[in-house]
Amino acid sequence: MIQGKTLLVFSAHAADYVWRSGGTIAKYVQEGAEVQVVVLSFGVRGESNDLWKKPGATEDLVKAARKAETVAAAGILGVEWIEFWDLQDYPLQVDAILEERVVRKIREVAPDYIITHDRFDILNPDHNTVSQLIFRCSVMSNSNGVKLEGTQTTRQMQLFGFEPHQTELSGYQPGIFVDITDTYEKKVEAMNCFKAQSHLIEYYTQRAFMRGNHARRLSGRQEYKYAESFSRFFPVVSPELL
């Protein structure tokens, strides 16, 4: 049951969470879950090439455009809680201050699920950095020995990884397929907000169709038309086989 669950999403750049989990996010919002999104950087340096081609482009103008795009996309998906940490990208660097901030956020939200980047993206080291950061901090948040004033230790939550863009080259293995048929149109509308990376709109449209095919084949549910896939960082624990 989705209603009453809490989903926390950590996105390295402004558009990552939309390309890779927009349908799932919209589904969880639609079915009564609390969804919070943390955008670590706007992707000004590494994911805004088309914006930099415009005459008179500056860092401030590119950042403003990226923020406007992702705010619009989040609104379409129904996301009410979104934070922009405005870190520098390419490279996105981690220190003890950032680690503490992430642990605090996880403890503040106490999510049932976290979605972030998969362990390896062959062409985007920022994604790999964030994957390692969130995994590490999710474990730290469960430790009574990690003392952060005003926070309470969490219990182990499920951690899922986005499907990377260069899927096969990155050695990605799906661990779960989520049916997004009912929210597919919202995902497409949200993706269309990102003019700085318009080439990815067709890619992730095709990916949703392909993953829908996989979801139908594996489940026998012919009503599954579109899907998103995620890796699993931890095995499922259940009183029965799932």
C-alpha positions as CSV (number, residue, x, y, z in Angstrom):
1,M,0.0,0.0,0.0
2,I,1.4,3.4,-1.0
3,Q,-0.9,5.6,1.0
4,G,0.8,6.8,4.2
5,K,4.3,5.9,3.0
6,T,7.2,8.4,2.8
7,L,9.5,8.6,-0.2
8,L,12.7,10.7,-0.1
9,V,14.5,11.4,-3.4
10,F,18.0,12.6,-3.8
11,S,18.8,14.0,-7.3
12,A,22.4,15.0,-8.3
13,H,21.1,17.5,-10.8
14,A,17.9,19.5,-11.6
15,A,16.4,17.0,-14.0
16,D,17.7,13.6,-12.9
17,Y,14.7,12.7,-10.7
18,V,12.3,13.6,-13.5
19,W,13.9,11.5,-16.3
20,R,14.5,8.5,-14.1
21,S,11.6,8.4,-11.6
22,G,9.0,11.0,-12.5
23,G,6.3,8.5,-13.1
24,T,6.9,6.8,-9.8
25,I,7.0,10.1,-7.9
26,A,3.7,11.2,-9.5
27,K,2.2,7.8,-8.7
28,Y,3.2,8.0,-5.0
29,V,1.9,11.5,-4.7
30,Q,-1.3,10.6,-6.5
31,E,-1.9,7.6,-4.2
32,G,-1.4,9.5,-0.9
33,A,2.3,9.1,-0.1
34,E,4.5,11.9,1.2
35,V,7.2,12.6,-1.3
36,Q,10.2,14.9,-0.7
37,V,12.9,15.7,-3.3
38,V,16.4,17.1,-2.6
39,V,18.1,18.5,-5.7
40,L,21.8,18.7,-4.8
41,S,22.9,20.9,-7.7
42,F,21.3,22.6,-10.7
43,G,23.7,21.0,-13.1
44,V,24.9,24.4,-14.3
45,R,28.4,23.2,-15.4
46,G,27.7,19.8,-16.7
47,E,24.1,19.4,-17.8
48,S,23.1,22.7,-19.3
49,N,24.9,22.7,-22.7
50,D,22.0,24.1,-24.7
51,L,21.5,27.0,-22.3
52,W,25.2,27.9,-22.5
53,K,24.9,28.3,-26.3
54,K,22.5,31.2,-25.9
55,P,24.0,34.7,-26.5
56,G,24.8,36.4,-23.2
57,A,24.6,33.2,-21.1
58,T,26.0,33.6,-17.6
59,E,26.1,31.2,-14.6
60,D,23.3,33.1,-12.9
61,L,21.1,33.0,-16.0
62,V,21.7,29.3,-16.6
63,K,21.0,28.6,-12.9
64,A,17.8,30.6,-13.0
65,A,16.6,28.7,-16.1
66,R,17.4,25.3,-14.6
67,K,15.6,26.2,-11.4
68,A,12.5,27.4,-13.3
69,E,12.5,24.2,-15.3
70,T,12.6,21.9,-12.3
71,V,10.1,23.9,-10.2
72,A,7.7,23.6,-13.1
73,A,8.3,19.9,-13.5
74,A,7.9,19.2,-9.8
75,G,4.6,21.0,-9.9
76,I,3.4,18.8,-12.7
77,L,4.4,15.7,-10.7
78,G,2.6,17.0,-7.7
79,V,5.7,17.4,-5.5
80,E,5.1,19.9,-2.7
81,W,8.4,19.4,-0.8
82,I,11.5,20.2,-2.8
83,E,14.8,21.6,-1.6
84,F,17.6,23.1,-3.7
85,W,21.0,22.7,-2.0
86,D,22.8,24.6,-4.9
87,L,26.1,22.7,-4.8
88,Q,28.6,23.0,-7.6
89,D,28.4,20.2,-10.1
90,Y,31.1,18.7,-12.4
91,P,32.5,17.8,-10.0
92,L,30.1,17.5,-7.2
93,Q,32.3,17.2,-4.1
94,V,31.6,15.6,-0.7
95,D,32.9,16.7,2.7
96,A,31.9,16.0,6.3
97,I,29.6,19.0,6.3
98,L,27.6,17.6,3.4
99,E,27.5,14.2,4.9
100,E,26.0,15.6,8.1
101,R,23.5,17.5,6.2
102,V,22.3,14.4,4.3
103,V,22.1,12.4,7.5
104,R,20.1,15.1,9.2
105,K,17.7,15.2,6.2
106,I,17.2,11.4,6.3
107,R,16.6,11.5,10.0
108,E,14.2,14.4,9.7
109,V,12.1,12.6,7.1
110,A,12.5,9.0,8.3
111,P,11.5,7.7,4.9
112,D,10.2,4.3,4.1
113,Y,12.1,4.5,0.8
114,I,14.9,6.5,-0.7
115,I,15.5,6.8,-4.4
116,T,18.8,8.1,-5.7
117,H,21.4,7.3,-8.3
118,D,22.5,3.7,-9.0
119,R,26.0,2.7,-8.1
120,F,27.7,3.3,-11.4
121,D,27.1,5.6,-14.4
122,I,29.8,5.3,-17.0
123,L,29.5,8.9,-18.2
124,N,28.5,10.9,-15.1
125,P,30.8,10.8,-12.1
126,D,28.5,13.2,-10.2
127,H,25.9,10.4,-10.2
128,N,28.4,7.9,-8.8
129,T,29.4,10.4,-6.1
130,V,25.8,10.9,-5.0
131,S,25.0,7.2,-5.1
132,Q,27.9,6.5,-2.7
133,L,27.0,9.5,-0.5
134,I,23.4,8.6,0.0
135,F,24.2,4.9,0.6
136,R,26.8,5.8,3.2
137,C,24.5,8.4,4.9
138,S,21.5,6.1,4.9
139,V,23.6,3.6,6.9
140,M,25.0,6.3,9.2
141,S,21.5,7.6,9.9
142,N,20.6,4.2,11.4
143,S,23.6,4.2,13.8
144,N,23.1,5.3,17.4
145,G,26.8,6.1,17.5
146,V,26.3,8.9,14.9
147,K,25.3,11.7,17.3
148,L,23.6,14.7,15.7
149,E,21.8,17.0,18.1
150,G,18.1,17.2,17.6
151,T,17.8,14.0,15.5
152,Q,16.7,10.5,16.2
153,T,18.2,7.4,14.7
154,T,16.3,5.8,11.9
155,R,15.6,2.2,11.1
156,Q,16.8,0.6,7.9
157,M,14.9,1.9,4.9
158,Q,14.8,0.4,1.4
159,L,17.2,2.2,-1.0
160,F,16.6,2.2,-4.8
161,G,18.8,3.3,-7.6
162,F,17.7,5.2,-10.8
163,E,18.2,3.6,-14.1
164,P,21.2,5.4,-15.6
165,H,21.1,6.9,-19.1
166,Q,23.7,4.6,-20.7
167,T,22.1,1.6,-19.2
168,E,23.9,-1.3,-20.8
169,L,27.3,0.5,-20.8
170,S,26.9,1.1,-17.1
171,G,26.2,-2.6,-16.3
172,Y,22.8,-1.7,-14.8
173,Q,20.6,-4.5,-13.5
174,P,16.9,-3.8,-12.8
175,G,15.8,-4.9,-9.4
176,I,12.2,-3.8,-9.6
177,F,9.8,-2.5,-12.3
178,V,7.1,0.1,-11.2
179,D,4.0,0.4,-13.4
180,I,3.5,4.1,-14.3
181,T,0.8,3.7,-16.8
182,D,-1.6,6.0,-14.9
183,T,1.1,8.8,-14.5
184,Y,3.0,8.4,-17.7
185,E,1.4,11.5,-19.3
186,K,2.5,13.6,-16.3
187,K,6.0,12.3,-16.6
188,V,6.1,13.3,-20.3
189,E,4.7,16.7,-19.5
190,A,7.3,17.2,-16.8
191,M,10.2,16.0,-19.0
192,N,9.1,18.6,-21.6
193,C,10.0,21.4,-19.1
194,F,13.7,20.7,-19.6
195,K,14.7,22.5,-22.8
196,A,18.4,22.3,-21.8
197,Q,18.4,18.5,-22.3
198,S,15.7,18.0,-24.9
199,H,17.5,15.0,-26.4
200,L,16.7,13.0,-23.3
201,I,12.9,13.4,-23.6
202,E,12.7,10.9,-26.5
203,Y,15.2,8.6,-24.8
204,Y,13.2,8.3,-21.6
205,T,9.9,8.1,-23.5
206,Q,11.2,5.1,-25.3
207,R,12.6,3.7,-22.1
208,A,9.2,3.9,-20.3
209,F,7.7,2.0,-23.2
210,M,10.4,-0.7,-23.2
211,R,10.2,-1.1,-19.4
212,G,6.4,-1.4,-19.7
213,N,7.0,-4.3,-22.1
214,H,9.3,-6.0,-19.5
215,A,6.7,-5.3,-16.7
216,R,3.9,-7.0,-18.8
217,R,6.1,-10.0,-19.6
218,L,7.3,-10.6,-16.1
219,S,3.9,-10.0,-14.4
220,G,1.4,-11.1,-16.9
221,R,-0.5,-7.9,-16.3
222,Q,-1.4,-6.7,-19.8
223,E,-2.7,-3.3,-18.5
224,Y,0.9,-2.3,-17.7
225,K,1.8,-0.1,-20.6
226,Y,4.6,2.0,-19.2
227,A,7.1,1.4,-16.4
228,E,10.3,2.6,-14.7
229,S,13.0,0.4,-13.3
230,F,15.2,0.7,-10.3
231,S,18.1,-1.2,-8.8
232,R,17.9,-2.4,-5.2
233,F,20.7,-1.8,-2.8
234,F,19.4,-4.3,-0.3
235,P,17.5,-7.6,-0.6
236,V,13.8,-7.9,0.2
237,V,12.9,-9.3,3.6
238,S,9.5,-11.0,3.6
239,P,7.6,-13.7,5.5
240,E,6.9,-15.3,2.1
241,L,8.4,-15.5,-1.4
242,L,7.6,-12.4,-3.5
